[in-house]
């Protein structure tokens, strides 16, 4: 799944892509693409919110969240 969003920079808003993929691995959420520490810590809150709503990560799958472009700090 690919979602278009924006990130605030010194020069205004810049478009970014947020790609979410399920891949084989340990059941967890991984955020890639120069994510700030605050964004990386949000993976625990995301997982908690999904569980609270009754969703589960399939066993043996991990969620990769890839933020594009890779050179831009988010």
N, CA, C and O atoms as a GROMACS GRO file, in nm:
protein
  296
    1UNK      N    1   0.084  -0.116   0.000
    1UNK     CA    2   0.000   0.000   0.000
    1UNK      C    3   0.090   0.123   0.000
    1UNK      O    4   0.187   0.127   0.075
    2UNK      N    5   0.060   0.223  -0.082
    2UNK     CA    6   0.137   0.346  -0.090
    2UNK      C    7   0.044   0.463  -0.060
    2UNK      O    8  -0.060   0.479  -0.123
    3UNK      N    9   0.085   0.544   0.038
    3UNK     CA   10   0.007   0.661   0.080
    3UNK      C   11   0.092   0.784   0.055
    3UNK      O   12   0.212   0.783   0.084
    4UNK      N   13   0.033   0.889   0.003
    4UNK     CA   14   0.103   1.017  -0.015
    4UNK      C   15   0.074   1.106   0.105
    4UNK      O   16  -0.040   1.117   0.150
    5UNK      N   17   0.180   1.172   0.158
    5UNK     CA   18   0.166   1.261   0.272
    5UNK      C   19   0.264   1.376   0.257
    5UNK      O   20   0.324   1.393   0.150
    6UNK      N   21   0.282   1.455   0.362
    6UNK     CA   22   0.373   1.568   0.360
    6UNK      C   23   0.454   1.572   0.487
    6UNK      O   24   0.411   1.522   0.591
    7UNK      N   25   0.575   1.632   0.479
    7UNK     CA   26   0.660   1.652   0.595
    7UNK      C   27   0.699   1.800   0.596
    7UNK      O   28   0.724   1.859   0.491
    8UNK      N   29   0.704   1.859   0.716
    8UNK     CA   30   0.739   2.000   0.730
    8UNK      C   31   0.891   2.014   0.731
    8UNK      O   32   0.960   1.948   0.808
    9UNK      N   33   0.943   2.102   0.644
    9UNK     CA   34   1.086   2.131   0.639
    9UNK      C   35   1.106   2.281   0.658
    9UNK      O   36   1.010   2.355   0.677
   10UNK      N   37   1.232   2.323   0.653
   10UNK     CA   38   1.261   2.466   0.665
   10UNK      C   39   1.201   2.547   0.550
   10UNK      O   40   1.177   2.667   0.564
   11UNK      N   41   1.177   2.482   0.437
   11UNK     CA   42   1.128   2.550   0.318
   11UNK      C   43   0.979   2.529   0.294
   11UNK      O   44   0.929   2.560   0.186
   12UNK      N   45   0.908   2.478   0.392
   12UNK     CA   46   0.765   2.453   0.377
   12UNK      C   47   0.735   2.304   0.381
   12UNK      O   48   0.809   2.227   0.442
   13UNK      N   49   0.627   2.265   0.317
   13UNK     CA   50   0.586   2.125   0.314
   13UNK      C   51   0.645   2.055   0.193
   13UNK      O   52   0.644   2.110   0.082
   14UNK      N   53   0.696   1.934   0.214
   14UNK     CA   54   0.750   1.852   0.105
   14UNK      C   55   0.670   1.723   0.098
   14UNK      O   56   0.640   1.664   0.201
   15UNK      N   57   0.634   1.678  -0.023
   15UNK     CA   58   0.559   1.552  -0.035
   15UNK      C   59   0.650   1.432  -0.004
   15UNK      O   60   0.767   1.430  -0.040
   16UNK      N   61   0.592   1.334   0.064
   16UNK     CA   62   0.661   1.208   0.090
   16UNK      C   63   0.566   1.093   0.059
   16UNK      O   64   0.445   1.110   0.056
   17UNK      N   65   0.624   0.977   0.037
   17UNK     CA   66   0.546   0.855   0.017
   17UNK      C   67   0.563   0.765   0.138
   17UNK      O   68   0.674   0.751   0.191
   18UNK      N   69   0.456   0.705   0.181
   18UNK     CA   70   0.458   0.611   0.293
   18UNK      C   71   0.413   0.476   0.238
   18UNK      O   72   0.296   0.458   0.206
   19UNK      N   73   0.507   0.382   0.228
   19UNK     CA   74   0.478   0.250   0.173
   19UNK      C   75   0.473   0.150   0.288
   19UNK      O   76   0.566   0.142   0.369
   20UNK      N   77   0.366   0.073   0.295
   20UNK     CA   78   0.347  -0.027   0.400
   20UNK      C   79   0.342  -0.165   0.335
   20UNK      O   80   0.263  -0.189   0.244
   21UNK      N   81   0.429  -0.256   0.385
   21UNK     CA   82   0.442  -0.389   0.326
   21UNK      C   83   0.450  -0.493   0.438
   21UNK      O   84   0.514  -0.469   0.540
   22UNK      N   85   0.385  -0.608   0.420
   22UNK     CA   86   0.400  -0.723   0.510
   22UNK      C   87   0.504  -0.816   0.450
   22UNK      O   88   0.492  -0.857   0.335
   23UNK      N   89   0.606  -0.850   0.530
   23UNK     CA   90   0.710  -0.941   0.484
   23UNK      C   91   0.733  -1.049   0.589
   23UNK      O   92   0.699  -1.028   0.705
   24UNK      N   93   0.790  -1.163   0.551
   24UNK     CA   94   0.818  -1.266   0.650
   24UNK      C   95   0.917  -1.216   0.756
   24UNK      O   96   1.011  -1.142   0.725
   25UNK      N   97   0.895  -1.258   0.879
   25UNK     CA   98   0.984  -1.220   0.988
   25UNK      C   99   0.912  -1.222   1.121
   25UNK      O  100   0.799  -1.270   1.132
   26UNK      N  101   0.978  -1.168   1.223
   26UNK     CA  102   0.921  -1.160   1.357
   26UNK      C  103   0.808  -1.057   1.357
   26UNK      O  104   0.821  -0.952   1.293
   27UNK      N  105   0.698  -1.086   1.426
   27UNK     CA  106   0.584  -0.994   1.428
   27UNK      C  107   0.620  -0.864   1.499
   27UNK      O  108   0.624  -0.856   1.622
   28UNK      N  109   0.647  -0.761   1.418
   28UNK     CA  110   0.682  -0.629   1.470
   28UNK      C  111   0.660  -0.525   1.362
   28UNK      O  112   0.628  -0.558   1.248
   29UNK      N  113   0.679  -0.398   1.399
   29UNK     CA  114   0.670  -0.288   1.304
   29UNK      C  115   0.808  -0.224   1.291
   29UNK      O  116   0.870  -0.190   1.392
   30UNK      N  117   0.856  -0.209   1.168
   30UNK     CA  118   0.985  -0.145   1.140
   30UNK      C  119   0.959  -0.021   1.054
   30UNK      O  120   0.886  -0.028   0.955
   31UNK      N  121   1.020   0.093   1.094
   31UNK     CA  122   1.005   0.216   1.017
   31UNK      C  123   1.141   0.249   0.956
   31UNK      O  124   1.241   0.260   1.028
   32UNK      N  125   1.145   0.265   0.823
   32UNK     CA  126   1.268   0.289   0.749
   32UNK      C  127   1.262   0.424   0.678
   32UNK      O  128   1.153   0.476   0.652
   33UNK      N  129   1.379   0.482   0.646
   33UNK     CA  130   1.382   0.602   0.563
   33UNK      C  131   1.409   0.730   0.637
   33UNK      O  132   1.332   0.825   0.623
   34UNK      N  133   1.514   0.738   0.717
   34UNK     CA  134   1.554   0.857   0.793
   34UNK      C  135   1.442   0.912   0.882
   34UNK      O  136   1.416   1.032   0.885
   35UNK      N  137   1.377   0.823   0.953
   35UNK     CA  138   1.271   0.865   1.044
   35UNK      C  139   1.331   0.923   1.171
   35UNK      O  140   1.430   0.871   1.223
   36UNK      N  141   1.272   1.030   1.222
   36UNK     CA  142   1.311   1.091   1.348
   36UNK      C  143   1.288   0.992   1.462
   36UNK      O  144   1.211   0.897   1.446
   37UNK      N  145   1.351   1.014   1.575
   37UNK     CA  146   1.334   0.924   1.690
   37UNK      C  147   1.188   0.920   1.736
   37UNK      O  148   1.138   0.816   1.777
   38UNK      N  149   1.120   1.034   1.729
   38UNK     CA  150   0.978   1.040   1.769
   38UNK      C  151   0.894   0.948   1.681
   38UNK      O  152   0.803   0.882   1.731
   39UNK      N  153   0.923   0.944   1.552
   39UNK     CA  154   0.849   0.858   1.460
   39UNK      C  155   0.879   0.712   1.489
   39UNK      O  156   0.789   0.628   1.489
   40UNK      N  157   1.007   0.680   1.515
   40UNK     CA  158   1.044   0.542   1.544
   40UNK      C  159   0.975   0.492   1.672
   40UNK      O  160   0.933   0.377   1.678
   41UNK      N  161   0.964   0.579   1.773
   41UNK     CA  162   0.898   0.540   1.897
   41UNK      C  163   0.748   0.521   1.879
   41UNK      O  164   0.684   0.451   1.958
   42UNK      N  165   0.690   0.583   1.776
   42UNK     CA  166   0.546   0.572   1.754
   42UNK      C  167   0.504   0.431   1.713
   42UNK      O  168   0.386   0.399   1.718
   43UNK      N  169   0.598   0.346   1.671
   43UNK     CA  170   0.562   0.210   1.629
   43UNK      C  171   0.496   0.132   1.743
   43UNK      O  172   0.406   0.052   1.719
   44UNK      N  173   0.539   0.156   1.865
   44UNK     CA  174   0.476   0.089   1.980
   44UNK      C  175   0.334   0.140   2.002
   44UNK      O  176   0.245   0.062   2.036
   45UNK      N  177   0.311   0.270   1.982
   45UNK     CA  178   0.176   0.325   1.996
   45UNK      C  179   0.086   0.274   1.884
   45UNK      O  180  -0.032   0.246   1.907
   46UNK      N  181   0.140   0.262   1.763
   46UNK     CA  182   0.062   0.210   1.649
   46UNK      C  183   0.021   0.066   1.676
   46UNK      O  184  -0.095   0.030   1.656
   47UNK      N  185   0.115  -0.016   1.722
   47UNK     CA  186   0.087  -0.156   1.751
   47UNK      C  187  -0.018  -0.168   1.860
   47UNK      O  188  -0.109  -0.250   1.850
   48UNK      N  189  -0.007  -0.086   1.964
   48UNK     CA  190  -0.104  -0.087   2.073
   48UNK      C  191  -0.243  -0.046   2.024
   48UNK      O  192  -0.343  -0.108   2.062
   49UNK      N  193  -0.250   0.057   1.940
   49UNK     CA  194  -0.379   0.102   1.887
   49UNK      C  195  -0.443  -0.005   1.799
   49UNK      O  196  -0.564  -0.026   1.805
   50UNK      N  197  -0.363  -0.073   1.716
   50UNK     CA  198  -0.417  -0.180   1.632
   50UNK      C  199  -0.472  -0.294   1.716
   50UNK      O  200  -0.581  -0.345   1.689
   51UNK      N  201  -0.397  -0.334   1.818
   51UNK     CA  202  -0.444  -0.442   1.906
   51UNK      C  203  -0.572  -0.403   1.980
   51UNK      O  204  -0.662  -0.485   1.995
   52UNK      N  205  -0.580  -0.278   2.025
   52UNK     CA  206  -0.698  -0.230   2.096
   52UNK      C  207  -0.822  -0.235   2.007
   52UNK      O  208  -0.933  -0.256   2.057
   53UNK      N  209  -0.804  -0.215   1.876
   53UNK     CA  210  -0.915  -0.220   1.782
   53UNK      C  211  -0.946  -0.362   1.732
   53UNK      O  212  -1.036  -0.381   1.652
   54UNK      N  213  -0.869  -0.461   1.783
   54UNK     CA  214  -0.897  -0.599   1.748
   54UNK      C  215  -0.816  -0.653   1.630
   54UNK      O  216  -0.838  -0.766   1.587
   55UNK      N  217  -0.723  -0.573   1.578
   55UNK     CA  218  -0.638  -0.619   1.467
   55UNK      C  219  -0.515  -0.688   1.522
   55UNK      O  220  -0.468  -0.655   1.631
   56UNK      N  221  -0.463  -0.783   1.448
   56UNK     CA  222  -0.341  -0.854   1.485
   56UNK      C  223  -0.249  -0.861   1.364
   56UNK      O  224  -0.294  -0.874   1.251
   57UNK      N  225  -0.119  -0.852   1.390
   57UNK     CA  226  -0.021  -0.876   1.284
   57UNK      C  227  -0.018  -1.026   1.261
   57UNK      O  228  -0.005  -1.101   1.358
   58UNK      N  229  -0.031  -1.072   1.138
   58UNK     CA  230  -0.029  -1.216   1.113
   58UNK      C  231   0.099  -1.281   1.168
   58UNK      O  232   0.207  -1.223   1.156
   59UNK      N  233   0.088  -1.398   1.227
   59UNK     CA  234   0.207  -1.466   1.279
   59UNK      C  235   0.311  -1.487   1.169
   59UNK      O  236   0.278  -1.525   1.057
   60UNK      N  237   0.437  -1.462   1.202
   60UNK     CA  238   0.544  -1.482   1.106
   60UNK      C  239   0.558  -1.370   1.004
   60UNK      O  240   0.629  -1.385   0.905
   61UNK      N  241   0.489  -1.258   1.026
   61UNK     CA  242   0.497  -1.143   0.934
   61UNK      C  243   0.539  -1.019   1.012
   61UNK      O  244   0.500  -1.002   1.127
   62UNK      N  245   0.618  -0.934   0.948
   62UNK     CA  246   0.649  -0.805   1.008
   62UNK      C  247   0.599  -0.695   0.915
   62UNK      O  248   0.592  -0.714   0.794
   63UNK      N  249   0.566  -0.581   0.972
   63UNK     CA  250   0.517  -0.467   0.896
   63UNK      C  251   0.635  -0.373   0.872
   63UNK      O  252   0.696  -0.324   0.967
   64UNK      N  253   0.667  -0.348   0.745
   64UNK     CA  254   0.770  -0.252   0.709
   64UNK      C  255   0.702  -0.125   0.660
   64UNK      O  256   0.620  -0.128   0.569
   65UNK      N  257   0.738  -0.013   0.722
   65UNK     CA  258   0.687   0.118   0.681
   65UNK      C  259   0.806   0.193   0.623
   65UNK      O  260   0.898   0.230   0.695
   66UNK      N  261   0.803   0.215   0.493
   66UNK     CA  262   0.914   0.276   0.421
   66UNK      C  263   0.875   0.419   0.384
   66UNK      O  264   0.774   0.440   0.316
   67UNK      N  265   0.954   0.518   0.430
   67UNK     CA  266   0.926   0.658   0.404
   67UNK      C  267   1.016   0.708   0.292
   67UNK      O  268   1.138   0.700   0.302
   68UNK      N  269   0.955   0.760   0.182
   68UNK     CA  270   1.029   0.810   0.066
   68UNK      C  271   1.019   0.962   0.062
   68UNK      O  272   0.915   1.013   0.103
   69UNK      N  273   1.113   1.037   0.019
   69UNK     CA  274   1.246   0.999  -0.027
   69UNK      C  275   1.338   0.971   0.092
   69UNK      O  276   1.321   1.027   0.200
   70UNK      N  277   1.435   0.886   0.069
   70UNK     CA  278   1.522   0.839   0.177
   70UNK      C  279   1.617   0.947   0.227
   70UNK      O  280   1.658   0.942   0.343
   71UNK      N  281   1.653   1.044   0.144
   71UNK     CA  282   1.751   1.145   0.184
   71UNK      C  283   1.692   1.256   0.270
   71UNK      O  284   1.768   1.333   0.330
   72UNK      N  285   1.560   1.266   0.280
   72UNK     CA  286   1.494   1.373   0.353
   72UNK      C  287   1.459   1.328   0.495
   72UNK      O  288   1.391   1.227   0.513
   73UNK      N  289   1.506   1.403   0.596
   73UNK     CA  290   1.476   1.370   0.736
   73UNK      C  291   1.328   1.395   0.763
   73UNK      O  292   1.273   1.498   0.725
   74UNK      N  293   1.264   1.297   0.830
   74UNK     CA  294   1.121   1.310   0.858
   74UNK      C  295   1.097   1.318   1.006
   74UNK      O  296   0.982   1.328   1.050
   0.00000   0.00000   0.00000
